[in-house]
Amino acid sequence: MRRIKVWAILSYCLPSLLYLLNNQSIAQTKPQSASESGNAPFELKKGDRVVFLGNSLFENDFQYGYLELALTTRWPDRDITFRNLGWTGDNVFGVARTTITNPPTAYELLLDHLAKAQPTVVFVGYGGIEAEEGEAGIPTFTQGLNKLIDTIDSLGARAILISPIPILTADSVANPANRNAMLERYSAVMAKTASERGKRFVDVFKPIQAMSKTVKLTENGIHLNETGYYCLATILEKALDLPPRNQTVTATPTPGKPFTINDSYLPLPFPADETGLTNSGQILKIPGLKKGFYTLTADGAEIKTASANDWAAGVTIRQGPLFEQVRALRQMIVKKNELFFFQYRPPNTTYILGFRAYEQGRHVKGLAEQSILIKWLEGQIALHGTPTPTVYQLTPLK
Protein backbone atom coordinates (compact mmCIF):
# COMPACT_ATOMS: atom_id res chain seq x y z
CA MET A 1 0.00 0.00 0.00
CA ARG A 2 1.29 3.44 -0.91
CA ARG A 3 1.29 6.20 1.67
CA ILE A 4 1.17 9.92 1.04
CA LYS A 5 3.09 12.54 2.99
CA VAL A 6 1.22 14.94 5.25
CA TRP A 7 2.40 18.14 6.81
CA ALA A 8 3.70 18.20 10.37
CA ILE A 9 0.48 18.17 12.33
CA LEU A 10 2.24 18.43 15.67
CA SER A 11 3.10 22.05 14.94
CA TYR A 12 -0.40 23.09 15.93
CA CYS A 13 -0.69 25.15 19.04
CA LEU A 14 -0.65 23.44 22.43
CA PRO A 15 -3.67 25.35 23.81
CA SER A 16 -5.94 23.55 21.36
CA LEU A 17 -4.69 20.21 22.68
CA LEU A 18 -5.27 21.20 26.30
CA TYR A 19 -8.69 22.50 25.34
CA LEU A 20 -9.66 19.10 23.96
CA LEU A 21 -8.15 17.17 26.87
CA ASN A 22 -10.44 19.11 29.19
CA ASN A 23 -13.32 17.60 27.16
CA GLN A 24 -14.49 21.00 25.98
CA SER A 25 -13.83 20.60 22.28
CA ILE A 26 -15.83 17.52 21.26
CA ALA A 27 -17.75 14.96 23.25
CA GLN A 28 -18.70 11.55 21.95
CA THR A 29 -22.39 11.20 22.68
CA LYS A 30 -24.54 8.25 21.68
CA PRO A 31 -27.45 9.12 19.37
CA GLN A 32 -30.90 8.42 20.77
CA SER A 33 -31.71 5.68 18.27
CA ALA A 34 -29.69 3.42 16.01
CA SER A 35 -32.67 2.20 14.00
CA GLU A 36 -33.03 3.29 10.38
CA SER A 37 -35.22 2.26 7.49
CA GLY A 38 -33.35 1.36 4.33
CA ASN A 39 -35.37 4.01 2.50
CA ALA A 40 -35.25 6.75 5.14
CA PRO A 41 -33.31 9.96 4.42
CA PHE A 42 -29.69 9.43 5.43
CA GLU A 43 -28.35 11.64 8.14
CA LEU A 44 -25.50 11.52 10.62
CA LYS A 45 -26.40 12.70 14.09
CA LYS A 46 -24.52 14.60 16.73
CA GLY A 47 -21.89 12.40 18.34
CA ASP A 48 -22.07 9.60 15.75
CA ARG A 49 -19.05 7.31 15.46
CA VAL A 50 -18.85 6.04 11.86
CA VAL A 51 -16.90 2.85 11.18
CA PHE A 52 -15.78 1.58 7.78
CA LEU A 53 -15.60 -2.21 8.08
CA GLY A 54 -14.48 -4.43 5.23
CA ASN A 55 -11.60 -5.31 2.95
CA SER A 56 -9.12 -3.22 0.93
CA LEU A 57 -11.96 -1.12 -0.49
CA PHE A 58 -11.99 0.69 2.85
CA GLU A 59 -8.45 0.09 4.09
CA ASN A 60 -6.77 1.78 1.13
CA ASP A 61 -8.76 4.98 1.59
CA PHE A 62 -6.90 5.68 4.82
CA GLN A 63 -4.17 7.24 2.66
CA TYR A 64 -6.63 9.49 0.79
CA GLY A 65 -9.42 10.21 3.29
CA TYR A 66 -12.08 10.92 0.70
CA LEU A 67 -14.92 8.89 2.23
CA GLU A 68 -14.46 10.42 5.66
CA LEU A 69 -13.94 13.89 4.23
CA ALA A 70 -17.16 13.67 2.21
CA LEU A 71 -19.26 12.77 5.26
CA THR A 72 -17.40 15.06 7.67
CA THR A 73 -18.08 18.15 5.59
CA ARG A 74 -21.77 17.38 5.24
CA TRP A 75 -22.41 17.80 8.97
CA PRO A 76 -19.40 19.78 10.25
CA ASP A 77 -21.17 20.98 13.40
CA ARG A 78 -22.16 17.56 14.78
CA ASP A 79 -18.89 16.25 16.23
CA ILE A 80 -18.91 13.09 14.10
CA THR A 81 -15.86 10.84 14.39
CA PHE A 82 -14.63 8.02 12.17
CA ARG A 83 -12.66 4.78 12.40
CA ASN A 84 -11.39 2.87 9.36
CA LEU A 85 -11.31 -0.86 10.16
CA GLY A 86 -10.80 -2.02 6.60
CA TRP A 87 -8.33 -4.90 6.21
CA THR A 88 -6.96 -6.07 2.86
CA GLY A 89 -8.04 -9.60 2.00
CA ASP A 90 -10.70 -9.71 4.70
CA ASN A 91 -14.08 -11.41 4.52
CA VAL A 92 -17.15 -11.43 6.76
CA PHE A 93 -15.40 -13.92 9.06
CA GLY A 94 -12.31 -11.73 9.48
CA VAL A 95 -10.03 -14.32 7.90
CA ALA A 96 -7.27 -11.81 7.07
CA ARG A 97 -6.96 -10.70 10.69
CA THR A 98 -5.14 -13.82 11.88
CA THR A 99 -2.02 -11.92 12.91
CA ILE A 100 -1.50 -12.56 16.62
CA THR A 101 -2.18 -16.07 17.88
CA ASN A 102 -5.09 -18.44 18.33
CA PRO A 103 -6.97 -17.63 20.48
CA PRO A 104 -8.16 -15.06 19.70
CA THR A 105 -9.43 -16.40 16.40
CA ALA A 106 -9.54 -14.12 13.39
CA TYR A 107 -13.29 -13.70 13.82
CA GLU A 108 -12.92 -12.90 17.51
CA LEU A 109 -10.36 -10.28 16.56
CA LEU A 110 -12.76 -8.79 14.01
CA LEU A 111 -15.49 -8.51 16.62
CA ASP A 112 -13.04 -7.08 19.13
CA HIS A 113 -11.91 -4.38 16.67
CA LEU A 114 -15.54 -3.51 15.96
CA ALA A 115 -16.61 -3.37 19.60
CA LYS A 116 -13.64 -1.24 20.66
CA ALA A 117 -14.43 1.27 17.92
CA GLN A 118 -17.79 1.96 19.65
CA PRO A 119 -19.71 2.50 16.40
CA THR A 120 -23.10 4.07 15.94
CA VAL A 121 -22.98 3.72 12.13
CA VAL A 122 -21.14 0.94 10.28
CA PHE A 123 -20.50 0.87 6.54
CA VAL A 124 -20.05 -2.82 5.71
CA GLY A 125 -17.97 -3.47 2.58
CA TYR A 126 -17.50 -7.18 1.88
CA GLY A 127 -18.16 -9.64 -0.93
CA GLY A 128 -15.07 -9.01 -3.05
CA ILE A 129 -12.97 -11.77 -1.49
CA GLU A 130 -15.91 -14.12 -0.93
CA ALA A 131 -16.88 -13.96 -4.62
CA GLU A 132 -13.77 -16.02 -5.42
CA GLU A 133 -15.65 -19.00 -3.94
CA GLY A 134 -18.25 -18.74 -6.70
CA GLU A 135 -21.86 -19.85 -6.44
CA ALA A 136 -20.95 -22.50 -3.88
CA GLY A 137 -19.79 -19.85 -1.42
CA ILE A 138 -23.01 -17.82 -1.36
CA PRO A 139 -24.74 -19.70 1.52
CA THR A 140 -21.67 -19.28 3.76
CA PHE A 141 -21.34 -15.61 2.79
CA THR A 142 -25.02 -14.97 3.48
CA GLN A 143 -24.76 -16.65 6.87
CA GLY A 144 -21.64 -14.68 7.79
CA LEU A 145 -23.10 -11.39 6.59
CA ASN A 146 -26.26 -11.88 8.66
CA LYS A 147 -24.20 -12.83 11.68
CA LEU A 148 -22.14 -9.67 11.31
CA ILE A 149 -25.28 -7.56 10.99
CA ASP A 150 -26.59 -9.20 14.17
CA THR A 151 -23.43 -8.09 15.96
CA ILE A 152 -23.75 -4.54 14.66
CA ASP A 153 -27.38 -4.47 15.79
CA SER A 154 -26.36 -5.71 19.24
CA LEU A 155 -23.97 -2.76 19.50
CA GLY A 156 -26.85 -0.38 18.83
CA ALA A 157 -25.39 0.75 15.52
CA ARG A 158 -26.87 1.26 12.07
CA ALA A 159 -25.51 -1.03 9.34
CA ILE A 160 -25.16 0.21 5.75
CA LEU A 161 -24.12 -2.41 3.20
CA ILE A 162 -21.76 -1.44 0.37
CA SER A 163 -21.38 -3.66 -2.70
CA PRO A 164 -17.99 -4.82 -3.97
CA ILE A 165 -16.44 -2.98 -6.93
CA PRO A 166 -15.81 -4.59 -10.34
CA ILE A 167 -12.58 -5.84 -11.90
CA LEU A 168 -11.66 -3.10 -14.36
CA THR A 169 -8.84 -4.47 -16.52
CA ALA A 170 -8.48 -7.74 -18.37
CA ASP A 171 -4.96 -8.40 -17.10
CA SER A 172 -6.05 -8.32 -13.44
CA VAL A 173 -7.55 -11.83 -13.38
CA ALA A 174 -7.73 -14.79 -15.76
CA ASN A 175 -11.37 -14.26 -16.73
CA PRO A 176 -12.62 -10.79 -15.75
CA ALA A 177 -16.06 -11.25 -17.32
CA ASN A 178 -16.80 -14.34 -15.21
CA ARG A 179 -15.33 -12.71 -12.12
CA ASN A 180 -17.45 -9.59 -12.55
CA ALA A 181 -20.54 -11.69 -13.07
CA MET A 182 -19.86 -13.38 -9.74
CA LEU A 183 -19.14 -10.03 -8.04
CA GLU A 184 -22.53 -8.82 -9.26
CA ARG A 185 -24.07 -12.01 -7.91
CA TYR A 186 -22.62 -11.36 -4.46
CA SER A 187 -23.69 -7.74 -4.71
CA ALA A 188 -27.24 -8.94 -5.35
CA VAL A 189 -26.99 -11.14 -2.25
CA MET A 190 -26.02 -8.09 -0.20
CA ALA A 191 -28.91 -6.10 -1.66
CA LYS A 192 -31.36 -8.90 -0.85
CA THR A 193 -30.01 -9.26 2.68
CA ALA A 194 -30.27 -5.51 3.24
CA SER A 195 -33.87 -5.52 2.04
CA GLU A 196 -34.79 -8.46 4.29
CA ARG A 197 -33.08 -6.87 7.29
CA GLY A 198 -34.40 -3.35 6.72
CA LYS A 199 -30.92 -1.98 6.08
CA ARG A 200 -29.65 0.51 3.56
CA PHE A 201 -27.73 -0.88 0.57
CA VAL A 202 -25.45 1.10 -1.72
CA ASP A 203 -24.52 -0.30 -5.11
CA VAL A 204 -21.10 1.02 -6.11
CA PHE A 205 -20.41 -1.77 -8.60
CA LYS A 206 -22.34 -0.34 -11.55
CA PRO A 207 -21.39 3.34 -11.05
CA ILE A 208 -17.69 2.48 -10.75
CA GLN A 209 -17.94 0.29 -13.84
CA ALA A 210 -19.60 3.13 -15.78
CA MET A 211 -17.09 5.78 -14.65
CA SER A 212 -14.14 3.56 -15.52
CA LYS A 213 -14.94 3.95 -19.21
CA THR A 214 -13.77 7.57 -19.16
CA VAL A 215 -11.59 7.84 -16.04
CA LYS A 216 -8.71 5.71 -14.77
CA LEU A 217 -9.95 4.61 -11.34
CA THR A 218 -7.53 1.87 -10.27
CA GLU A 219 -3.83 1.19 -9.87
CA ASN A 220 -4.04 -2.38 -11.11
CA GLY A 221 -7.62 -3.01 -12.20
CA ILE A 222 -8.59 -4.09 -8.69
CA HIS A 223 -7.58 -1.44 -6.12
CA LEU A 224 -8.85 2.12 -6.44
CA ASN A 225 -6.38 4.96 -6.91
CA GLU A 226 -6.82 8.52 -5.65
CA THR A 227 -9.22 9.40 -8.45
CA GLY A 228 -11.12 6.19 -7.75
CA TYR A 229 -11.70 7.17 -4.14
CA TYR A 230 -12.73 10.67 -5.16
CA CYS A 231 -15.33 9.10 -7.46
CA LEU A 232 -16.35 6.55 -4.82
CA ALA A 233 -17.04 9.41 -2.40
CA THR A 234 -19.25 11.19 -4.94
CA ILE A 235 -21.05 7.92 -5.71
CA LEU A 236 -21.70 7.37 -2.01
CA GLU A 237 -23.03 10.91 -1.57
CA LYS A 238 -25.40 10.48 -4.49
CA ALA A 239 -26.59 7.06 -3.30
CA LEU A 240 -27.34 8.53 0.12
CA ASP A 241 -29.42 11.25 -1.58
CA LEU A 242 -27.19 14.04 -0.31
CA PRO A 243 -27.53 17.33 -2.23
CA PRO A 244 -24.81 18.09 -4.79
CA ARG A 245 -21.88 20.18 -3.61
CA ASN A 246 -21.50 22.08 -6.86
CA GLN A 247 -24.83 23.89 -6.74
CA THR A 248 -24.84 27.11 -8.73
CA VAL A 249 -24.45 30.30 -6.69
CA THR A 250 -25.75 33.57 -8.12
CA ALA A 251 -24.31 36.90 -6.95
CA THR A 252 -24.89 40.50 -8.01
CA PRO A 253 -21.84 42.39 -6.77
CA THR A 254 -20.80 45.89 -7.66
CA PRO A 255 -17.57 45.65 -9.67
CA GLY A 256 -14.58 46.78 -7.62
CA LYS A 257 -16.32 46.27 -4.27
CA PRO A 258 -15.99 43.22 -1.96
CA PHE A 259 -18.84 40.74 -1.65
CA THR A 260 -19.24 37.67 0.54
CA ILE A 261 -20.48 34.18 -0.32
CA ASN A 262 -21.48 31.73 2.40
CA ASP A 263 -21.19 28.17 1.09
CA SER A 264 -23.16 25.29 2.62
CA TYR A 265 -20.37 22.73 2.23
CA LEU A 266 -16.68 22.63 1.59
CA PRO A 267 -15.85 21.28 -1.89
CA LEU A 268 -14.15 17.93 -2.32
CA PRO A 269 -10.51 18.57 -3.29
CA PHE A 270 -9.69 17.22 -6.71
CA PRO A 271 -7.25 14.31 -7.11
CA ALA A 272 -3.85 14.98 -8.62
CA ASP A 273 -4.89 13.26 -11.86
CA GLU A 274 -8.39 14.49 -12.63
CA THR A 275 -8.42 13.67 -16.35
CA GLY A 276 -11.91 12.75 -17.46
CA LEU A 277 -13.77 13.90 -14.36
CA THR A 278 -17.07 15.60 -15.18
CA ASN A 279 -17.83 16.92 -11.70
CA SER A 280 -15.73 19.98 -12.36
CA GLY A 281 -16.28 22.27 -9.36
CA GLN A 282 -18.44 25.07 -8.03
CA ILE A 283 -20.34 27.36 -10.40
CA LEU A 284 -20.66 31.10 -9.81
CA LYS A 285 -23.11 33.19 -11.84
CA ILE A 286 -22.86 36.98 -11.95
CA PRO A 287 -25.52 38.45 -14.26
CA GLY A 288 -25.97 42.06 -15.36
CA LEU A 289 -22.34 42.97 -16.01
CA LYS A 290 -21.40 45.45 -18.72
CA LYS A 291 -19.64 44.06 -21.76
CA GLY A 292 -16.00 43.21 -21.10
CA PHE A 293 -13.79 40.91 -19.06
CA TYR A 294 -13.75 40.66 -15.26
CA THR A 295 -11.28 39.11 -12.83
CA LEU A 296 -12.47 37.45 -9.63
CA THR A 297 -10.05 37.61 -6.70
CA ALA A 298 -10.05 36.48 -3.06
CA ASP A 299 -7.47 37.55 -0.47
CA GLY A 300 -5.61 39.32 -3.25
CA ALA A 301 -5.16 36.12 -5.30
CA GLU A 302 -6.65 35.73 -8.76
CA ILE A 303 -9.34 33.07 -8.99
CA LYS A 304 -10.74 33.41 -12.50
CA THR A 305 -10.95 35.84 -15.42
CA ALA A 306 -13.92 35.58 -17.78
CA SER A 307 -16.17 37.66 -20.03
CA ALA A 308 -19.40 39.23 -18.88
CA ASN A 309 -21.30 36.67 -20.96
CA ASP A 310 -19.41 33.80 -19.32
CA TRP A 311 -20.08 35.17 -15.83
CA ALA A 312 -23.79 35.47 -16.67
CA ALA A 313 -23.87 31.84 -17.87
CA GLY A 314 -21.88 30.57 -14.89
CA VAL A 315 -18.15 30.11 -14.39
CA THR A 316 -16.58 27.07 -12.72
CA ILE A 317 -14.50 27.92 -9.65
CA ARG A 318 -11.75 25.42 -8.87
CA GLN A 319 -9.44 27.28 -6.54
CA GLY A 320 -9.52 29.80 -3.72
CA PRO A 321 -9.79 29.91 0.09
CA LEU A 322 -12.35 27.10 0.38
CA PHE A 323 -10.18 24.71 -1.61
CA GLU A 324 -7.19 25.61 0.56
CA GLN A 325 -9.28 25.04 3.68
CA VAL A 326 -10.53 21.63 2.58
CA ARG A 327 -7.06 20.49 1.50
CA ALA A 328 -5.77 21.28 4.99
CA LEU A 329 -8.76 19.47 6.50
CA ARG A 330 -8.07 16.43 4.35
CA GLN A 331 -4.46 16.35 5.56
CA MET A 332 -5.67 16.32 9.17
CA ILE A 333 -7.99 13.41 8.39
CA VAL A 334 -5.21 11.47 6.68
CA LYS A 335 -2.83 12.06 9.59
CA LYS A 336 -5.45 11.03 12.14
CA ASN A 337 -6.20 7.85 10.21
CA GLU A 338 -2.51 7.07 9.92
CA LEU A 339 -2.10 7.35 13.70
CA PHE A 340 -5.11 5.11 14.31
CA PHE A 341 -4.00 2.57 11.70
CA PHE A 342 -0.66 1.98 13.42
CA GLN A 343 -2.30 2.05 16.84
CA TYR A 344 -4.80 -0.75 16.32
CA ARG A 345 -2.58 -2.87 14.08
CA PRO A 346 1.09 -2.01 14.85
CA PRO A 347 3.79 -3.55 12.60
CA ASN A 348 5.23 -5.63 15.46
CA THR A 349 1.86 -6.94 16.57
CA THR A 350 3.16 -10.34 17.64
CA TYR A 351 5.81 -8.74 19.85
CA ILE A 352 3.58 -6.04 21.34
CA LEU A 353 0.17 -7.72 21.59
CA GLY A 354 0.74 -11.39 20.76
CA PHE A 355 2.43 -14.42 22.25
CA ARG A 356 5.83 -12.65 22.33
CA ALA A 357 4.50 -9.64 24.21
CA TYR A 358 6.92 -10.50 27.03
CA GLU A 359 9.61 -8.98 24.79
CA GLN A 360 8.04 -5.66 23.69
CA GLY A 361 4.74 -5.53 25.54
CA ARG A 362 5.91 -2.32 27.21
CA HIS A 363 5.00 -0.50 23.97
CA VAL A 364 1.29 -1.05 24.65
CA LYS A 365 1.32 2.09 26.77
CA GLY A 366 2.75 4.07 23.88
CA LEU A 367 0.02 2.80 21.58
CA ALA A 368 -2.62 3.89 24.08
CA GLU A 369 -1.09 7.35 24.32
CA GLN A 370 -1.66 7.79 20.58
CA SER A 371 -5.32 8.33 21.49
CA ILE A 372 -4.41 11.76 22.86
CA LEU A 373 -3.15 12.89 19.47
CA ILE A 374 -6.04 11.22 17.67
CA LYS A 375 -8.59 13.01 19.84
CA TRP A 376 -6.80 16.30 19.41
CA LEU A 377 -6.83 15.92 15.64
CA GLU A 378 -10.54 15.11 15.79
CA GLY A 379 -11.00 18.37 17.65
CA GLN A 380 -9.12 20.24 14.93
CA ILE A 381 -11.19 18.52 12.23
CA ALA A 382 -14.39 19.56 14.00
CA LEU A 383 -13.17 23.15 14.23
CA HIS A 384 -12.22 23.45 10.56
CA GLY A 385 -15.00 21.51 8.81
CA THR A 386 -17.38 24.45 8.40
CA PRO A 387 -16.84 26.63 5.30
CA THR A 388 -15.36 30.02 6.12
CA PRO A 389 -17.30 32.86 4.44
CA THR A 390 -15.33 33.89 1.38
CA VAL A 391 -14.84 37.56 0.53
CA TYR A 392 -14.46 38.06 -3.22
CA GLN A 393 -13.93 41.05 -5.45
CA LEU A 394 -14.81 41.37 -9.13
CA THR A 395 -12.70 43.85 -11.05
CA PRO A 396 -13.03 44.93 -14.69
CA LEU A 397 -10.03 43.90 -16.75
CA LYS A 398 -8.39 46.92 -18.37
Steps between C-alpha positions, in 0.01 A plus 500: 500500500629844409500776758488872437692762695313740726618820656630506856178497696676526834586862427150604599471706811504329839198691638273320255625166632442599862158630404403160362651307791271694732212349297383840382566460130300192398308244699405159370131465573285205400209587269155430640419226250702274274202378299464609138281397211687410184298765317512774764694821428862447601634721771785488748410618847688690764763280661482220241802271471520373140695181432612373160518121530612278215788412272748709298216710358497681834854440624668669204301820546686570823773656284254725313221572750234571241216297653546653843552847357178478298290410805686729741432809292131423465436542873801698628323620815401158638827369645498184287805275529623218278697176523627309196508127580551384144747212461637383165392147414234489770162330482193498724675251730809719542728241342776751417531611862682188619812690603552436871432149626209263545312581715381757422373366170489728199125542543537580869756762405260649245227528761745643751613770254137587429393514864797713606421751226164569673308554175161657454512465119684222315564493126545131417708435187547129430434254219809563288710224656206265556403516131811294420312202648240526224139389526591235756616765746178703506327312788807542724533867403132564569526332839812697592354829380184451707706405802706816463186711468369336818816611679468855370137507613602376845739795526212738433646613169352551155636271227535624141604238245736597217538278193839384373655684204563339159823375344592774254782363284536173315852434627391508866350149506482204262136553403375847598156454343426191711647663809288812457191290448568331833572835670161621378346181635645565845393862475145380436525280810597805705211699354255220581635464853474875556140499380408206725671659800368852443848637436627749248692361201728698271593360161842632400569221251307643205595868550870414530475281191334784306751765613795278413420539131617862505718527812788287627376390843742226607870432540479143376142437391403392851601765757373856468747784453456856626260588220310179570442598861397850398240343270398245764431786742279678246320173423435445870367854544263457208381158619425647842292772330723779627466829308772576244793709618538690175167681512499822301539819704370827357644833617442860394805689624604850411823476299799613705326449835533195731215252531460193719376151414400255772529144369303212653779244461869490436583365152670165457864564403582365158744209460840567349396328176150623423497418128151408389314615810170670418424632848710806434445729800284780633310729263468874559255709297525879489234647269455861390863591435594748229676361196864415566721270704504475880747345743381334820742516793500387864758607759686677222545180295351461154231234477360534149479743208203474264275708275177657615310244292689213664433637849129530416492137380699373798873454550657196667708585807775250578731686733492752782473511881244219529717261301799590717291443812375159390847386392629579849201319651569196285861492621379497861268209422778306329738559791238397755425182307869422471541528878199276561611246239834441672336507842250220448722288276867586577770346275644292786163369611630160607765660721277770649159332525557133417669197649840677508367801688742414782769652276343832390170513685617821667409682176129445568503814712643698211227373270236609750653846524443544126134554591591843637626613161211333320245679717679829457497462123129419515454826686688687228293328230180604677622859523595530133222306325262794459554718190648839582306784332697603194549867415538550125553799277412532132711748308467608136800397294664802338 
